[in-house]
Amino acid sequence: MFNKNSSDGYRSTIKGIKQKTLVHGQKTLMTELRMAKGTRIPNHKHPQEQTGYLVTGRTRLFIGDQVYTCEPGDSWCIPGNVKHGTFAINDSVMIEIFSPVREDLHPDTEYSPFIQSWNR
């Protein structure tokens, strides 16, 4: 699979947050996540391992009982079923990879109970 850079395809999961799936295969799925300053992804967990890289901005990343301040170039790996969340200290862009594929982030999925649960 190859994906040409485009401004299309973003989903707004929470006000101030846009996410889109860049590419996916049988075992991995890669997303771009854009967070406006002051937005938060609440603590949650899922069975997939999640690896990420902060491209721009500054965030606070919560993994289990650890808190990390992330700056451009920082990266992380979150094991499956570990609670985690993120707070955008500044406008931020990150790339995240999930394995196995998160079906709720697959571009062919119209409704995602997982993403909808962030708003509760």
HUJOHU-V644105 format. One record per backbone hydrogen bond with DSSP energy under -1.0 kcal/mol. NH is the residue of the N-H (numbers start at 1). CO is the residue of the C=O. If there is no record, write none. Layout:
BEGIN
nh: [NH,NH]
co: [CO,CO]
END
This chain:
BEGIN
nh: [11,17,18,19,20,22,23,25,29,30,31,32,33,34,35,36,38,39,41,44,49,50,51,52,53,54,55,56,59,60,61,62,63,64,66,68,70,73,74,76,78,81,82,84,85,86,87,88,89,90,92,93,94,95,96,97,98,99,105,109,116,117,118,119,120]
co: [19,14,34,11,32,30,30,28,98,23,96,20,94,18,92,16,88,36,86,84,99,78,97,76,95,74,93,93,70,87,68,85,66,83,63,61,59,54,71,52,50,46,79,44,62,41,60,39,58,58,35,56,33,53,31,51,29,49,102,106,112,113,115,116,117]
END
